Amino acid sequence: MRALIVGAVSIAAESQSIVPAIYQELVDRGWRSKTHVDYSARSGTLYYKPDCRNSCCPHYTIRLDAKNFQSIKDQRQAVNRWNKYVLGQEYIFKAARLCPKSRVEKKQRKACFNVCEAVHESEYSYVQRPTDRKTKEAIEPAHRYEVNIEPDTFTEEKYALFANYQKYVHREGPPKTSKAGFKRFLCSGLKQSTQERADGVQQRLGSYHQCYRIDGRLVAMGVLDLLPNCVSSVYLIYHEDVNDWNFGKLSALREISLAVEGGYNYYYMGFYIHSCTKMRYKGKYRPSYLLDPETYDWNPFDKDYSTRLSSRKYVSLARERQLGLPAHPLTDVEGLGLGPNQKEVLLRYLEEARPLRIKREASVFEANMPGILSPEEVRRDINLGKWRLKLNDIVVYLEDLVFWERGDIADSSSLKGVIAQLAASLGPSLVQQLVLDIG
């Protein structure tokens, strides 16, 4: 990792070669790859960790237990409506006559929504095409709908879709729709590889494009990071012609099915921002879990959790359980019947939950960023001097630098102080695995 950037509400670092297993550890500690569409767009190498406590709109990592996905009405409606459009009434009528379903199958389909079956129903490779007795030819759906996983490489076809999406959905034109920007943004992710699952099946890892084509035409594309334990959704673009078909829901359901069928277990939807109405939809994919910003434990995102997020600017469920804090807004601390020590701890937590007015150049230690090791914990748990450093074509230890011992962890203006902040944000395990590059 290299080029640490510290801001008032986040910490970030660049990397030239993050492997999927390392990125899995990063996202499980609240990190994410940069995904803003601008000149620095994603670049595939910039990773950042928001400061949940001091941000105006705290970002919580959210994930869905894909195997136990429970759909809601509007999600089912979206995929059913799309399937009817793709198959067409004529095909549906003929297929029902030529390949009738049993009463048991009909009853089961009505009682239980199977996301994998639903998303594949209209995909051409799954569509049944029995022979029509009259024409002696196989019946065909109204449209040929195909979904494929492809390398995250640049093509003119993908770029044209991107340019259309930026123009008609985001109302943006050149230079933000340049080919160079598209390549940086959507074509420079994690290195692709495979790993063998416990059942012997080869599992894709790395960054990919999931391409949706209708009658041979690319109409949507999802950018995905396939990690050892999850399918992580990065971005979705679609053509203006399919704007009315809820491709946000369609792609999410298709990606959930990929997580189930590919054995990835979980579906990560990036950050959940409770204060942003447009982000609330992520909580409708259930059962979902939010990452505690302090302990990095996953907790069910239920009504109680949602109430807490509405009641307070910042929430660490682990701390609130420890304090016995009720979900609803707290107006009377005295009414909780706490002892002096408990009351002091509670008031401190509530005070910490209020965003601080901190300088942009403040260190993560000064900002009291949640989930970050303290300077004392860094000294105790991480041997910074033994962190590997790449200098040109050789790898040395930080302690080999002649000026290393002159710096101090608490001095954010020194090299040691800057590196200590990154180490505090990454934790001991990642520090051991990563190689620094400060060139």
C-alpha positions as CSV (number, residue, x, y, z in Angstrom):
1,M,0.0,0.0,0.0
2,R,1.1,3.6,-0.6
3,A,0.2,7.3,-0.5
4,L,-1.7,7.4,2.7
5,I,-4.3,10.2,2.7
6,V,-5.8,11.4,5.9
7,G,-8.9,13.7,6.0
8,A,-11.3,14.9,8.6
9,V,-13.8,12.2,8.0
10,S,-11.9,9.3,6.4
11,I,-8.6,7.6,5.9
12,A,-7.5,6.3,2.5
13,A,-4.6,4.5,0.9
14,E,-3.6,3.5,-2.6
15,S,-2.6,0.0,-3.7
16,Q,-1.2,-1.4,-7.0
17,S,-2.1,-5.0,-6.3
18,I,-4.7,-5.9,-3.7
19,V,-5.7,-9.5,-4.0
20,P,-9.3,-10.6,-3.3
21,A,-8.6,-12.2,0.1
22,I,-6.9,-9.0,1.4
23,Y,-9.8,-6.9,0.1
24,Q,-12.2,-9.2,1.9
25,E,-10.4,-8.4,5.1
26,L,-10.5,-4.7,4.3
27,V,-14.3,-4.5,3.7
28,D,-14.8,-6.5,6.9
29,R,-13.0,-3.7,8.7
30,G,-15.1,-0.9,7.1
31,W,-13.0,-0.2,4.0
32,R,-14.2,0.2,0.5
33,S,-12.8,1.0,-3.0
34,K,-13.3,4.5,-4.2
35,T,-16.3,4.7,-6.5
36,H,-17.0,8.3,-7.4
37,V,-17.3,9.2,-11.1
38,D,-14.8,11.9,-11.5
39,Y,-11.2,12.4,-12.7
40,S,-9.9,10.2,-9.8
41,A,-12.8,7.8,-10.4
42,R,-12.3,4.5,-8.6
43,S,-8.9,4.0,-10.4
44,G,-9.2,0.5,-9.0
45,T,-6.4,1.3,-6.5
46,L,-7.8,3.8,-4.0
47,Y,-9.4,2.4,-0.8
48,Y,-10.9,4.4,2.0
49,K,-12.4,4.0,5.4
50,P,-15.0,6.6,6.5
51,D,-15.1,8.0,10.0
52,C,-18.6,7.0,11.2
53,R,-18.5,9.1,14.3
54,N,-17.4,12.5,12.8
55,S,-19.1,12.2,9.4
56,C,-22.2,14.2,8.7
57,C,-23.8,11.0,7.3
58,P,-22.2,7.9,8.9
59,H,-21.4,5.0,6.5
60,Y,-22.1,1.5,7.8
61,T,-21.0,-1.5,5.9
62,I,-24.0,-3.7,5.1
63,R,-24.3,-7.3,3.9
64,L,-27.1,-9.7,3.0
65,D,-27.2,-13.4,4.0
66,A,-27.8,-14.5,0.4
67,K,-28.8,-18.1,1.2
68,N,-31.6,-17.0,3.5
69,F,-32.8,-14.1,1.3
70,Q,-36.4,-13.1,2.0
71,S,-38.0,-11.2,-0.8
72,I,-40.6,-8.5,-0.5
73,K,-43.5,-7.7,-2.9
74,D,-41.9,-5.0,-5.0
75,Q,-38.8,-7.1,-5.6
76,R,-40.9,-10.0,-6.8
77,Q,-43.0,-7.8,-8.9
78,A,-39.9,-6.3,-10.6
79,V,-38.5,-9.7,-11.7
80,N,-41.9,-11.2,-12.6
81,R,-42.8,-8.1,-14.8
82,W,-39.4,-8.4,-16.6
83,N,-39.8,-12.1,-17.2
84,K,-43.2,-11.6,-18.7
85,Y,-41.8,-8.9,-21.0
86,V,-38.9,-11.1,-22.1
87,L,-40.9,-14.3,-22.7
88,G,-44.0,-12.6,-24.2
89,Q,-47.6,-13.6,-23.9
90,E,-47.6,-15.9,-26.9
91,Y,-44.6,-17.9,-25.6
92,I,-46.1,-18.1,-22.0
93,F,-49.4,-19.4,-23.4
94,K,-47.8,-22.0,-25.6
95,A,-45.3,-23.1,-23.0
96,A,-48.2,-23.6,-20.5
97,R,-50.0,-25.8,-23.0
98,L,-46.9,-27.8,-24.1
99,C,-45.1,-28.1,-20.7
100,P,-47.9,-27.8,-18.1
101,K,-46.9,-27.6,-14.5
102,S,-48.4,-29.9,-11.9
103,R,-50.6,-28.7,-9.1
104,V,-47.9,-29.3,-6.7
105,E,-45.4,-27.2,-8.7
106,K,-47.9,-24.4,-9.1
107,K,-48.7,-24.4,-5.3
108,Q,-45.0,-24.5,-4.4
109,R,-44.2,-21.6,-6.8
110,K,-47.0,-19.5,-5.3
111,A,-46.0,-20.2,-1.7
112,C,-42.3,-19.9,-2.0
113,F,-40.2,-17.4,-4.0
114,N,-36.9,-18.9,-5.2
115,V,-34.6,-16.0,-6.2
116,C,-32.4,-18.3,-8.3
117,E,-35.3,-19.8,-10.3
118,A,-36.9,-16.3,-10.7
119,V,-33.8,-14.6,-12.2
120,H,-33.1,-17.4,-14.6
121,E,-36.7,-17.9,-15.7
122,S,-36.4,-15.7,-18.8
123,E,-32.6,-16.2,-19.5
124,Y,-32.3,-17.8,-22.9
125,S,-30.1,-20.7,-21.8
126,Y,-32.7,-21.7,-19.2
127,V,-35.9,-21.2,-21.3
128,Q,-37.7,-24.3,-22.3
129,R,-38.3,-24.5,-26.1
130,P,-40.6,-27.4,-26.8
131,T,-41.7,-28.2,-30.3
132,D,-45.0,-26.7,-31.4
133,R,-47.2,-29.5,-32.7
134,K,-48.6,-27.4,-35.5
135,T,-45.5,-25.7,-36.8
136,K,-43.1,-28.5,-35.9
137,E,-40.7,-25.9,-34.7
138,A,-39.4,-25.0,-31.3
139,I,-41.3,-22.1,-29.7
140,E,-39.2,-19.0,-29.0
141,P,-39.6,-16.3,-26.4
142,A,-40.3,-12.7,-27.5
143,H,-36.8,-11.7,-26.7
144,R,-33.4,-13.4,-26.3
145,Y,-32.2,-12.4,-22.8
146,E,-28.7,-13.3,-21.8
147,V,-26.6,-12.6,-18.7
148,N,-22.9,-13.3,-18.7
149,I,-19.9,-12.7,-16.4
150,E,-17.1,-11.1,-18.3
151,P,-13.6,-9.8,-17.5
152,D,-13.6,-6.1,-16.4
153,T,-11.9,-5.0,-19.6
154,F,-12.7,-2.1,-21.9
155,T,-14.8,-2.5,-25.0
156,E,-16.5,0.0,-27.2
157,E,-19.9,-1.6,-26.5
158,K,-19.4,-1.2,-22.7
159,Y,-18.2,2.4,-23.1
160,A,-21.2,3.3,-25.2
161,L,-23.5,2.1,-22.5
162,F,-21.5,4.0,-19.8
163,A,-21.7,7.2,-21.9
164,N,-25.5,6.8,-22.3
165,Y,-26.0,6.2,-18.6
166,Q,-23.9,9.2,-17.5
167,K,-25.7,11.4,-20.0
168,Y,-29.3,10.4,-19.4
169,V,-29.3,9.3,-15.7
170,H,-26.6,11.6,-14.2
171,R,-26.9,14.4,-16.8
172,E,-23.1,14.4,-17.3
173,G,-21.1,14.7,-20.5
174,P,-17.4,15.0,-21.5
175,P,-14.9,15.0,-19.8
176,K,-16.6,12.8,-17.2
177,T,-17.6,10.3,-19.9
178,S,-14.2,10.0,-21.5
179,K,-12.8,6.6,-22.4
180,A,-9.9,7.2,-20.0
181,G,-12.3,7.9,-17.2
182,F,-14.4,4.8,-18.0
183,K,-11.3,2.6,-17.9
184,R,-10.1,4.1,-14.6
185,F,-13.6,3.9,-13.1
186,L,-14.9,0.5,-14.2
187,C,-12.1,-1.4,-15.8
188,S,-9.2,-1.5,-13.3
189,G,-10.3,-3.5,-10.3
190,L,-9.0,-6.6,-8.6
191,K,-6.9,-9.1,-10.4
192,Q,-8.9,-12.1,-11.5
193,S,-8.1,-15.6,-10.3
194,T,-9.8,-18.8,-9.1
195,Q,-9.9,-20.8,-5.9
196,E,-11.2,-24.3,-5.2
197,R,-14.2,-24.5,-2.9
198,A,-14.6,-27.3,-0.3
199,D,-16.8,-29.2,-2.7
200,G,-14.1,-29.1,-5.4
201,V,-15.8,-26.4,-7.6
202,Q,-13.6,-23.7,-9.0
203,Q,-14.8,-20.3,-7.7
204,R,-14.1,-17.0,-9.5
205,L,-12.3,-14.2,-7.6
206,G,-11.5,-10.7,-8.7
207,S,-13.3,-7.9,-10.5
208,Y,-15.8,-8.7,-13.3
209,H,-18.5,-7.2,-15.4
210,Q,-21.9,-8.9,-15.3
211,C,-23.4,-8.0,-18.7
212,Y,-27.1,-8.0,-19.5
213,R,-28.1,-8.3,-23.2
214,I,-31.5,-8.3,-24.8
215,D,-31.6,-9.5,-28.4
216,G,-27.8,-9.2,-28.6
217,R,-27.7,-5.6,-27.4
218,L,-25.9,-4.7,-24.1
219,V,-28.6,-2.9,-22.0
220,A,-27.0,-3.0,-18.5
221,M,-23.8,-3.9,-16.7
222,G,-23.0,-4.6,-13.1
223,V,-19.5,-4.1,-11.8
224,L,-18.7,-6.8,-9.2
225,D,-15.9,-7.7,-6.9
226,L,-16.0,-11.5,-6.3
227,L,-14.3,-12.1,-2.9
228,P,-13.7,-15.4,-1.0
229,N,-16.8,-14.8,1.2
230,C,-19.0,-12.5,-0.8
231,V,-20.2,-10.9,-4.0
232,S,-19.6,-7.2,-3.6
233,S,-21.6,-4.9,-5.7
234,V,-19.5,-1.9,-7.0
235,Y,-21.6,-0.1,-9.6
236,L,-24.5,-0.5,-12.1
237,I,-25.0,1.2,-15.4
238,Y,-28.0,0.7,-17.7
239,H,-29.3,2.2,-21.0
240,E,-32.0,4.8,-20.9
241,D,-34.3,2.4,-22.9
242,V,-34.6,0.1,-19.9
243,N,-35.0,2.9,-17.4
244,D,-38.6,1.8,-16.6
245,W,-37.7,-1.9,-15.8
246,N,-36.2,-1.4,-12.4
247,F,-32.7,-2.7,-13.3
248,G,-31.5,-1.8,-9.8
249,K,-33.8,-4.4,-8.3
250,L,-33.2,-6.9,-11.2
251,S,-29.4,-6.7,-10.9
252,A,-29.5,-7.0,-7.1
253,L,-31.6,-10.1,-7.4
254,R,-29.3,-11.5,-10.1
255,E,-26.2,-10.8,-7.9
256,I,-27.9,-12.4,-4.9
257,S,-28.4,-15.6,-7.0
258,L,-24.8,-15.4,-8.0
259,A,-23.8,-15.3,-4.3
260,V,-25.9,-18.4,-3.6
261,E,-25.0,-20.4,-6.7
262,G,-21.3,-19.5,-6.5
263,G,-21.0,-20.3,-2.8
264,Y,-20.0,-16.8,-1.8
265,N,-22.4,-16.8,1.1
266,Y,-23.0,-13.1,1.4
267,Y,-24.0,-10.1,-0.8
268,Y,-22.3,-6.8,0.0
269,M,-24.1,-3.7,-1.1
270,G,-21.4,-1.2,-0.1
271,F,-22.3,1.4,2.6
272,Y,-25.7,1.9,4.2
273,I,-26.3,5.6,5.0
274,H,-29.4,5.8,7.3
275,S,-29.6,9.6,7.0
276,C,-29.8,9.4,3.2
277,T,-33.3,8.5,2.0
278,K,-32.0,7.2,-1.3
279,M,-29.9,4.6,0.6
280,R,-32.7,3.2,2.6
281,Y,-33.6,0.6,-0.1
282,K,-30.5,-1.4,0.9
283,G,-32.2,-2.3,4.2
284,K,-35.1,-3.8,2.3
285,Y,-33.0,-6.8,1.2
286,R,-33.3,-9.1,4.2
287,P,-31.9,-10.6,6.3
288,S,-29.2,-7.9,6.3
289,Y,-26.4,-7.2,8.8
290,L,-24.5,-4.0,9.7
291,L,-20.9,-4.0,10.7
292,D,-20.3,-2.5,14.1
293,P,-17.8,0.4,13.5
294,E,-16.0,-0.3,16.8
295,T,-15.9,-4.1,17.3
296,Y,-16.3,-5.2,13.6
297,D,-19.0,-7.6,14.6
298,W,-22.0,-8.2,12.3
299,N,-25.4,-7.5,13.8
300,P,-28.9,-8.1,12.4
301,F,-30.3,-5.0,10.8
302,D,-33.7,-5.2,12.4
303,K,-36.3,-2.7,13.6
304,D,-34.5,-2.1,16.9
305,Y,-31.3,-1.2,15.0
306,S,-33.1,1.0,12.6
307,T,-34.7,2.9,15.6
308,R,-31.3,3.4,17.1
309,L,-30.0,4.9,13.9
310,S,-33.0,7.2,13.8
311,S,-32.5,8.2,17.4
312,R,-28.8,9.0,17.3
313,K,-26.2,10.4,14.9
314,Y,-23.8,7.6,15.5
315,V,-24.4,4.0,16.8
316,S,-22.1,1.2,18.0
317,L,-24.5,-1.6,18.9
318,A,-21.9,-3.3,20.9
319,R,-21.4,-0.2,23.1
320,E,-25.1,0.4,23.4
321,R,-25.8,-3.2,24.5
322,Q,-23.0,-2.9,27.0
323,L,-24.5,0.3,28.4
324,G,-28.0,-1.1,28.3
325,L,-29.1,1.9,26.2
326,P,-32.7,1.8,24.9
327,A,-33.4,2.1,21.2
328,H,-35.6,5.1,21.4
329,P,-34.2,8.7,21.8
330,L,-32.8,9.2,25.3
331,T,-34.3,12.2,27.1
332,D,-33.9,11.2,30.8
333,V,-30.6,9.6,31.8
334,E,-31.6,9.8,35.5
335,G,-34.6,7.6,34.8
336,L,-32.4,4.7,33.9
337,G,-31.3,4.2,37.5
338,L,-27.6,4.0,36.7
339,G,-24.8,4.2,39.3
340,P,-22.3,7.1,39.1
341,N,-19.7,5.1,37.1
342,Q,-22.3,3.7,34.6
343,K,-23.8,7.1,34.2
344,E,-20.4,8.6,33.4
345,V,-19.7,5.9,30.8
346,L,-23.1,6.5,29.2
347,L,-22.7,10.3,29.0
348,R,-19.3,9.8,27.5
349,Y,-20.7,7.6,24.8
350,L,-23.5,10.0,24.0
351,E,-21.0,12.9,23.9
352,E,-18.7,10.9,21.6
353,A,-21.7,10.2,19.3
354,R,-21.9,13.9,18.5
355,P,-19.7,14.8,15.5
356,L,-16.6,16.8,16.5
357,R,-15.5,20.0,14.8
358,I,-12.1,18.8,13.8
359,K,-9.5,20.2,11.5
360,R,-9.1,18.6,8.1
361,E,-5.5,17.7,8.9
362,A,-6.3,16.1,12.2
363,S,-5.0,12.6,12.7
364,V,-7.3,9.6,13.2
365,F,-6.1,9.5,16.8
366,E,-7.1,13.1,17.4
367,A,-10.5,12.6,15.7
368,N,-11.2,9.6,17.9
369,M,-12.2,7.6,14.9
370,P,-14.1,4.4,15.8
371,G,-12.5,1.0,15.2
372,I,-9.0,2.5,15.2
373,L,-6.3,1.2,17.5
374,S,-5.0,3.8,20.0
375,P,-1.3,4.9,19.9
376,E,-0.8,2.7,22.9
377,E,-2.4,-0.3,21.2
378,V,-0.3,0.2,18.1
379,R,2.9,0.2,20.2
380,R,1.7,-2.9,22.0
381,D,0.1,-5.0,19.2
382,I,2.1,-3.9,16.1
383,N,5.8,-3.9,15.5
384,L,5.9,-1.0,13.1
385,G,9.6,-1.4,12.5
386,K,9.1,-4.8,11.1
387,W,6.5,-3.6,8.5
388,R,7.9,-4.4,5.1
389,L,8.7,-1.5,2.8
390,K,9.3,-1.6,-1.0
391,L,12.1,0.7,-2.2
392,N,12.5,0.5,-5.9
393,D,13.0,-3.2,-6.5
394,I,14.0,-4.3,-3.0
395,V,12.0,-5.0,0.1
396,V,13.3,-3.8,3.5
397,Y,11.9,-3.2,7.0
398,L,10.9,0.3,8.2
399,E,13.4,0.0,11.0
400,D,16.2,-0.2,8.3
401,L,15.5,3.4,7.4
402,V,18.2,5.6,9.0
403,F,15.7,8.2,10.2
404,W,13.1,5.8,11.4
405,E,13.9,6.0,15.1
406,R,13.7,9.8,15.1
407,G,10.0,9.9,14.6
408,D,7.2,9.3,17.0
409,I,3.8,7.6,16.6
410,A,2.0,10.5,18.3
411,D,3.5,13.0,15.8
412,S,1.2,13.0,12.8
413,S,3.6,15.2,10.8
414,S,6.3,12.6,10.9
415,L,6.6,9.5,8.6
416,K,6.2,7.2,11.6
417,G,3.1,9.1,12.8
418,V,1.5,8.8,9.3
419,I,2.3,5.1,9.0
420,A,1.0,4.5,12.5
421,Q,-2.3,5.9,11.5
422,L,-2.6,3.5,8.6
423,A,-1.5,0.6,10.8
424,A,-4.1,1.6,13.4
425,S,-6.8,1.6,10.7
426,L,-5.7,-1.7,9.2
427,G,-5.1,-3.8,12.3
428,P,-2.3,-6.3,13.0
429,S,-3.3,-9.0,10.6
430,L,-3.3,-6.8,7.5
431,V,-0.1,-5.0,8.5
432,Q,1.6,-8.4,8.5
433,Q,0.3,-9.2,5.0
434,L,0.7,-5.9,3.2
435,V,3.9,-4.3,1.8
436,L,4.3,-0.5,2.1
437,D,5.3,1.7,-0.8
438,I,6.1,5.3,0.1
439,G,7.8,6.2,-3.2
